[in-house]
Amino acid sequence: MASDFTVTRKKQIGEFVRSRRESKGLSRRELGEMIGYDKGADVYIGSFERGRTYIPPEKIRLVKEALDCEYEDLIP
């Protein structure tokens, strides 16, 4: 079972991703496509934003570049 810290951090990262994405005027689908998801791009981004999953390690650099943010904003 996930610790309270882990759950809280996932939600913080998700809220950051959503806020940053919206401030850049990107849809979930657009951000998903920018980081290499084709089918279901909006579903993957939605799961990050809701704090259900972390951004996969191989996608962190792409999200960082797309959202113009720091690594620390995206990792637990």
N, CA, C and O atoms as a printed pandas DataFrame, in Angstrom:
     atom_number atom_name residue_name chain_id  residue_number  x_coord  y_coord  z_coord
0              1         N          MET        A               1    0.836   -1.186    0.000
1              2        CA          MET        A               1    0.000    0.000    0.000
2              3         C          MET        A               1    0.880    1.249    0.000
3              4         O          MET        A               1    1.895    1.294    0.696
4              5         N          ALA        A               2    0.505    2.238   -0.760
5              6        CA          ALA        A               2    1.283    3.461   -0.887
6              7         C          ALA        A               2    1.206    4.283    0.395
7              8         O          ALA        A               2    0.174    4.335    1.064
8              9         N          SER        A               3    2.324    4.922    0.716
9             10        CA          SER        A               3    2.341    5.776    1.899
10            11         C          SER        A               3    1.590    7.072    1.605
11            12         O          SER        A               3    1.352    7.421    0.449
12            13         N          ASP        A               4    1.226    7.771    2.666
13            14        CA          ASP        A               4    0.544    9.056    2.499
14            15         C          ASP        A               4    1.407   10.034    1.718
15            16         O          ASP        A               4    0.901   10.820    0.917
16            17         N          PHE        A               5    2.733    9.980    1.961
17            18        CA          PHE        A               5    3.643   10.866    1.232
18            19         C          PHE        A               5    3.566   10.598   -0.265
19            20         O          PHE        A               5    3.475   11.527   -1.068
20            21         N          THR        A               6    3.604    9.317   -0.636
21            22        CA          THR        A               6    3.568    8.943   -2.050
22            23         C          THR        A               6    2.281    9.419   -2.712
23            24         O          THR        A               6    2.314    9.976   -3.810
24            25         N          VAL        A               7    1.160    9.204   -2.055
25            26        CA          VAL        A               7   -0.127    9.621   -2.604
26            27         C          VAL        A               7   -0.171   11.140   -2.727
27            28         O          VAL        A               7   -0.610   11.667   -3.750
28            29         N          THR        A               8    0.276   11.838   -1.705
29            30        CA          THR        A               8    0.279   13.300   -1.726
30            31         C          THR        A               8    1.191   13.823   -2.826
31            32         O          THR        A               8    0.828   14.754   -3.544
32            33         N          ARG        A               9    2.369   13.231   -2.961
33            34        CA          ARG        A               9    3.317   13.692   -3.983
34            35         C          ARG        A               9    2.773   13.443   -5.386
35            36         O          ARG        A               9    2.943   14.287   -6.266
36            37         N          LYS        A              10    2.128   12.310   -5.611
37            38        CA          LYS        A              10    1.526   12.047   -6.925
38            39         C          LYS        A              10    0.491   13.121   -7.252
39            40         O          LYS        A              10    0.429   13.606   -8.382
40            41         N          LYS        A              11   -0.310   13.485   -6.272
41            42        CA          LYS        A              11   -1.330   14.507   -6.494
42            43         C          LYS        A              11   -0.693   15.865   -6.753
43            44         O          LYS        A              11   -1.168   16.614   -7.607
44            45         N          GLN        A              12    0.373   16.194   -6.031
45            46        CA          GLN        A              12    1.072   17.468   -6.251
46            47         C          GLN        A              12    1.640   17.537   -7.664
47            48         O          GLN        A              12    1.503   18.549   -8.351
48            49         N          ILE        A              13    2.273   16.461   -8.084
49            50        CA          ILE        A              13    2.835   16.423   -9.441
50            51         C          ILE        A              13    1.706   16.548  -10.458
51            52         O          ILE        A              13    1.826   17.292  -11.432
52            53         N          GLY        A              14    0.618   15.828  -10.237
53            54        CA          GLY        A              14   -0.522   15.890  -11.150
54            55         C          GLY        A              14   -1.116   17.275  -11.254
55            56         O          GLY        A              14   -1.431   17.738  -12.350
56            57         N          GLU        A              15   -1.273   17.943  -10.124
57            58        CA          GLU        A              15   -1.811   19.304  -10.129
58            59         C          GLU        A              15   -0.868   20.254  -10.845
59            60         O          GLU        A              15   -1.308   21.148  -11.568
60            61         N          PHE        A              16    0.438   20.058  -10.645
61            62        CA          PHE        A              16    1.419   20.888  -11.337
62            63         C          PHE        A              16    1.322   20.688  -12.846
63            64         O          PHE        A              16    1.294   21.658  -13.603
64            65         N          VAL        A              17    1.271   19.431  -13.283
65            66        CA          VAL        A              17    1.194   19.132  -14.724
66            67         C          VAL        A              17   -0.058   19.771  -15.319
67            68         O          VAL        A              17    0.013   20.406  -16.371
68            69         N          ARG        A              18   -1.196   19.610  -14.662
69            70        CA          ARG        A              18   -2.446   20.179  -15.179
70            71         C          ARG        A              18   -2.360   21.706  -15.265
71            72         O          ARG        A              18   -2.714   22.297  -16.285
72            73         N          SER        A              19   -1.897   22.326  -14.207
73            74        CA          SER        A              19   -1.799   23.784  -14.188
74            75         C          SER        A              19   -0.857   24.297  -15.273
75            76         O          SER        A              19   -1.174   25.242  -15.994
76            77         N          ARG        A              20    0.288   23.666  -15.373
77            78        CA          ARG        A              20    1.290   24.098  -16.364
78            79         C          ARG        A              20    0.779   23.867  -17.786
79            80         O          ARG        A              20    0.947   24.715  -18.662
80            81         N          ARG        A              21    0.154   22.709  -18.002
81            82        CA          ARG        A              21   -0.395   22.388  -19.334
82            83         C          ARG        A              21   -1.438   23.414  -19.731
83            84         O          ARG        A              21   -1.418   23.926  -20.851
84            85         N          GLU        A              22   -2.350   23.718  -18.817
85            86        CA          GLU        A              22   -3.406   24.692  -19.107
86            87         C          GLU        A              22   -2.835   26.083  -19.350
87            88         O          GLU        A              22   -3.318   26.803  -20.223
88            89         N          SER        A              23   -1.809   26.473  -18.587
89            90        CA          SER        A              23   -1.214   27.799  -18.780
90            91         C          SER        A              23   -0.526   27.916  -20.137
91            92         O          SER        A              23   -0.384   29.015  -20.673
92            93         N          LYS        A              24   -0.103   26.788  -20.686
93            94        CA          LYS        A              24    0.512   26.769  -22.016
94            95         C          LYS        A              24   -0.524   26.624  -23.125
95            96         O          LYS        A              24   -0.181   26.648  -24.307
96            97         N          GLY        A              25   -1.801   26.472  -22.739
97            98        CA          GLY        A              25   -2.864   26.349  -23.730
98            99         C          GLY        A              25   -2.896   25.006  -24.431
99           100         O          GLY        A              25   -3.373   24.910  -25.562
100          101         N          LEU        A              26   -2.396   23.966  -23.776
101          102        CA          LEU        A              26   -2.346   22.637  -24.381
102          103         C          LEU        A              26   -3.490   21.776  -23.867
103          104         O          LEU        A              26   -3.844   21.843  -22.690
104          105         N          SER        A              27   -4.060   20.976  -24.739
105          106        CA          SER        A              27   -5.035   19.976  -24.311
106          107         C          SER        A              27   -4.261   18.766  -23.798
107          108         O          SER        A              27   -3.059   18.645  -24.035
108          109         N          ARG        A              28   -4.948   17.880  -23.101
109          110        CA          ARG        A              28   -4.308   16.639  -22.664
110          111         C          ARG        A              28   -3.793   15.856  -23.861
111          112         O          ARG        A              28   -2.686   15.318  -23.836
112          113         N          ARG        A              29   -4.595   15.799  -24.894
113          114        CA          ARG        A              29   -4.197   15.069  -26.101
114          115         C          ARG        A              29   -2.934   15.673  -26.720
115          116         O          ARG        A              29   -2.021   14.946  -27.112
116          117         N          GLU        A              30   -2.887   16.999  -26.806
117          118        CA          GLU        A              30   -1.709   17.649  -27.397
118          119         C          GLU        A              30   -0.442   17.349  -26.595
119          120         O          GLU        A              30    0.597   17.016  -27.167
120          121         N          LEU        A              31   -0.534   17.467  -25.264
121          122        CA          LEU        A              31    0.635   17.162  -24.443
122          123         C          LEU        A              31    1.016   15.695  -24.602
123          124         O          LEU        A              31    2.195   15.375  -24.748
124          125         N          GLY        A              32    0.042   14.811  -24.577
125          126        CA          GLY        A              32    0.320   13.388  -24.751
126          127         C          GLY        A              32    1.031   13.095  -26.056
127          128         O          GLY        A              32    1.977   12.308  -26.097
128          129         N          GLU        A              33    0.576   13.725  -27.112
129          130        CA          GLU        A              33    1.212   13.518  -28.419
130          131         C          GLU        A              33    2.628   14.097  -28.442
131          132         O          GLU        A              33    3.522   13.539  -29.079
132          133         N          MET        A              34    2.828   15.223  -27.742
133          134        CA          MET        A              34    4.157   15.832  -27.688
134          135         C          MET        A              34    5.175   14.927  -27.000
135          136         O          MET        A              34    6.369   14.995  -27.296
136          137         N          ILE        A              35    4.707   14.081  -26.085
137          138        CA          ILE        A              35    5.633   13.213  -25.370
138          139         C          ILE        A              35    5.631   11.780  -25.905
139          140         O          ILE        A              35    6.209   10.879  -25.296
140          141         N          GLY        A              36    4.981   11.583  -27.039
141          142        CA          GLY        A              36    5.102   10.309  -27.728
142          143         C          GLY        A              36    3.967    9.317  -27.584
143          144         O          GLY        A              36    4.097    8.172  -28.016
144          145         N          TYR        A              37    2.857    9.725  -26.989
145          146        CA          TYR        A              37    1.702    8.834  -26.925
146          147         C          TYR        A              37    0.830    9.100  -28.138
147          148         O          TYR        A              37    0.547   10.253  -28.466
148          149         N          ASP        A              38    0.408    8.048  -28.797
149          150        CA          ASP        A              38   -0.476    8.198  -29.944
150          151         C          ASP        A              38   -1.906    7.939  -29.511
151          152         O          ASP        A              38   -2.680    8.874  -29.306
152          153         N          LYS        A              39   -2.246    6.697  -29.377
153          154        CA          LYS        A              39   -3.603    6.343  -28.967
154          155         C          LYS        A              39   -3.757    6.553  -27.470
155          156         O          LYS        A              39   -2.887    6.175  -26.685
156          157         N          GLY        A              40   -4.858    7.150  -27.087
157          158        CA          GLY        A              40   -5.142    7.338  -25.673
158          159         C          GLY        A              40   -4.269    8.362  -24.977
159          160         O          GLY        A              40   -4.117    8.330  -23.756
160          161         N          ALA        A              41   -3.691    9.277  -25.753
161          162        CA          ALA        A              41   -2.801   10.284  -25.166
162          163         C          ALA        A              41   -3.477   11.035  -24.032
163          164         O          ALA        A              41   -2.863   11.274  -22.992
164          165         N          ASP        A              42   -4.739   11.409  -24.222
165          166        CA          ASP        A              42   -5.452   12.165  -23.195
166          167         C          ASP        A              42   -5.690   11.320  -21.946
167          168         O          ASP        A              42   -5.722   11.855  -20.838
168          169         N          VAL        A              43   -5.857   10.016  -22.108
169          170        CA          VAL        A              43   -6.064    9.120  -20.964
170          171         C          VAL        A              43   -4.795    9.040  -20.117
171          172         O          VAL        A              43   -4.867    9.109  -18.890
172          173         N          TYR        A              44   -3.634    8.896  -20.761
173          174        CA          TYR        A              44   -2.372    8.840  -20.030
174          175         C          TYR        A              44   -2.142   10.130  -19.248
175          176         O          TYR        A              44   -1.811   10.091  -18.063
176          177         N          ILE        A              45   -2.315   11.264  -19.906
177          178        CA          ILE        A              45   -2.095   12.548  -19.235
178          179         C          ILE        A              45   -3.100   12.719  -18.100
179          180         O          ILE        A              45   -2.741   13.197  -17.024
180          181         N          GLY        A              46   -4.335   12.340  -18.325
181          182        CA          GLY        A              46   -5.348   12.417  -17.272
182          183         C          GLY        A              46   -4.968   11.604  -16.046
183          184         O          GLY        A              46   -5.205   12.035  -14.918
184          185         N          SER        A              47   -4.381   10.429  -16.257
185          186        CA          SER        A              47   -3.992    9.603  -15.109
186          187         C          SER        A              47   -2.850   10.246  -14.323
187          188         O          SER        A              47   -2.792   10.111  -13.101
188          189         N          PHE        A              48   -1.941   10.946  -15.011
189          190        CA          PHE        A              48   -0.886   11.679  -14.300
190          191         C          PHE        A              48   -1.500   12.831  -13.507
191          192         O          PHE        A              48   -1.180   13.040  -12.337
192          193         N          GLU        A              49   -2.383   13.566  -14.165
193          194        CA          GLU        A              49   -2.973   14.751  -13.546
194          195         C          GLU        A              49   -3.843   14.418  -12.336
195          196         O          GLU        A              49   -3.939   15.222  -11.409
196          197         N          ARG        A              50   -4.461   13.275  -12.334
197          198        CA          ARG        A              50   -5.294   12.865  -11.196
198          199         C          ARG        A              50   -4.470   12.219  -10.086
199          200         O          ARG        A              50   -5.009   11.865   -9.038
200          201         N          GLY        A              51   -3.174   12.066  -10.309
201          202        CA          GLY        A              51   -2.318   11.479   -9.291
202          203         C          GLY        A              51   -2.440    9.978   -9.181
203          204         O          GLY        A              51   -2.071    9.397   -8.160
204          205         N          ARG        A              52   -2.947    9.350  -10.207
205          206        CA          ARG        A              52   -3.080    7.888  -10.181
206          207         C          ARG        A              52   -1.779    7.196  -10.521
207          208         O          ARG        A              52   -1.507    6.103  -10.025
208          209         N          THR        A              53   -0.977    7.820  -11.358
209          210        CA          THR        A              53    0.311    7.247  -11.750
210          211         C          THR        A              53    1.359    8.347  -11.825
211          212         O          THR        A              53    1.042    9.530  -11.952
212          213         N          TYR        A              54    2.598    7.930  -11.745
213          214        CA          TYR        A              54    3.705    8.855  -11.996
214          215         C          TYR        A              54    3.955    8.911  -13.492
215          216         O          TYR        A              54    3.525    8.034  -14.241
216          217         N          ILE        A              55    4.642    9.933  -13.908
217          218        CA          ILE        A              55    5.094   10.017  -15.294
218          219         C          ILE        A              55    6.197    8.973  -15.448
219          220         O          ILE        A              55    7.125    8.943  -14.639
220          221         N          PRO        A              56    6.120    8.119  -16.462
221          222        CA          PRO        A              56    7.166    7.106  -16.641
222          223         C          PRO        A              56    8.542    7.773  -16.798
223          224         O          PRO        A              56    8.651    8.825  -17.428
224          225         N          PRO        A              57    9.577    7.170  -16.233
225          226        CA          PRO        A              57   10.910    7.775  -16.290
226          227         C          PRO        A              57   11.354    8.161  -17.699
227          228         O          PRO        A              57   12.003    9.189  -17.889
228          229         N          GLU        A              58   11.006    7.339  -18.680
229          230        CA          GLU        A              58   11.442    7.636  -20.053
230          231         C          GLU        A              58   10.703    8.826  -20.671
231          232         O          GLU        A              58   11.082    9.299  -21.743
232          233         N          LYS        A              59    9.653    9.311  -20.004
233          234        CA          LYS        A              59    8.877   10.443  -20.522
234          235         C          LYS        A              59    9.149   11.748  -19.774
235          236         O          LYS        A              59    8.722   12.813  -20.220
236          237         N          ILE        A              60    9.856   11.678  -18.641
237          238        CA          ILE        A              60   10.043   12.873  -17.812
238          239         C          ILE        A              60   10.748   13.990  -18.585
239          240         O          ILE        A              60   10.320   15.142  -18.515
240          241         N          ARG        A              61   11.800   13.678  -19.306
241          242        CA          ARG        A              61   12.520   14.721  -20.055
242          243         C          ARG        A              61   11.598   15.378  -21.079
243          244         O          ARG        A              61   11.636   16.596  -21.254
244          245         N          LEU        A              62   10.774   14.585  -21.752
245          246        CA          LEU        A              62    9.872   15.132  -22.766
246          247         C          LEU        A              62    8.809   16.036  -22.138
247          248         O          LEU        A              62    8.479   17.085  -22.691
248          249         N          VAL        A              63    8.274   15.628  -20.983
249          250        CA          VAL        A              63    7.288   16.461  -20.288
250          251         C          VAL        A              63    7.961   17.747  -19.818
251          252         O          VAL        A              63    7.393   18.831  -19.950
252          253         N          LYS        A              64    9.165   17.629  -19.271
253          254        CA          LYS        A              64    9.924   18.800  -18.819
254          255         C          LYS        A              64   10.084   19.813  -19.956
255          256         O          LYS        A              64    9.869   21.010  -19.764
256          257         N          GLU        A              65   10.456   19.330  -21.120
257          258        CA          GLU        A              65   10.646   20.222  -22.267
258          259         C          GLU        A              65    9.317   20.800  -22.743
259          260         O          GLU        A              65    9.241   21.986  -23.064
260          261         N          ALA        A              66    8.280   19.988  -22.792
261          262        CA          ALA        A              66    6.970   20.457  -23.277
262          263         C          ALA        A              66    6.372   21.503  -22.350
263          264         O          ALA        A              66    5.729   22.448  -22.808
264          265         N          LEU        A              67    6.583   21.336  -21.041
265          266        CA          LEU        A              67    5.987   22.254  -20.073
266          267         C          LEU        A              67    6.953   23.334  -19.604
267          268         O          LEU        A              67    6.584   24.208  -18.820
268          269         N          ASP        A              68    8.195   23.269  -20.089
269          270        CA          ASP        A              68    9.209   24.256  -19.722
270          271         C          ASP        A              68    9.316   24.373  -18.198
271          272         O          ASP        A              68    9.091   25.435  -17.618
272          273         N          CYS        A              69    9.668   23.246  -17.570
273          274        CA          CYS        A              69    9.766   23.222  -16.107
274          275         C          CYS        A              69   11.041   22.497  -15.696
275          276         O          CYS        A              69   11.865   22.146  -16.541
276          277         N          GLU        A              70   11.196   22.280  -14.428
277          278        CA          GLU        A              70   12.377   21.616  -13.878
278          279         C          GLU        A              70   12.067   20.143  -13.566
279          280         O          GLU        A              70   10.914   19.770  -13.348
280          281         N          TYR        A              71   13.115   19.325  -13.550
281          282        CA          TYR        A              71   12.945   17.917  -13.199
282          283         C          TYR        A              71   12.302   17.765  -11.828
283          284         O          TYR        A              71   11.453   16.898  -11.623
284          285         N          GLU        A              72   12.711   18.605  -10.901
285          286        CA          GLU        A              72   12.202   18.514   -9.534
286          287         C          GLU        A              72   10.686   18.671   -9.454
287          288         O          GLU        A              72   10.059   18.197   -8.507
288          289         N          ASP        A              73   10.101   19.332  -10.443
289          290        CA          ASP        A              73    8.657   19.510  -10.472
290          291         C          ASP        A              73    7.933   18.215  -10.838
291          292         O          ASP        A              73    6.733   18.087  -10.595
292          293         N          LEU        A              74    8.645   17.268  -11.413
293          294        CA          LEU        A              74    8.018   16.088  -12.008
294          295         C          LEU        A              74    8.371   14.760  -11.353
295          296         O          LEU        A              74    7.797   13.726  -11.696
296          297         N          ILE        A              75    9.310   14.780  -10.414
297          298        CA          ILE        A              75    9.720   13.516   -9.805
298          299         C          ILE        A              75    9.350   13.488   -8.325
299          300         O          ILE        A              75    9.261   14.527   -7.671
300          301         N          PRO        A              76    9.136   12.279   -7.814
301          302        CA          PRO        A              76    8.758   12.160   -6.392
302          303         C          PRO        A              76    9.898   12.539   -5.464
303          304         O          PRO        A              76    9.743   12.493   -4.244
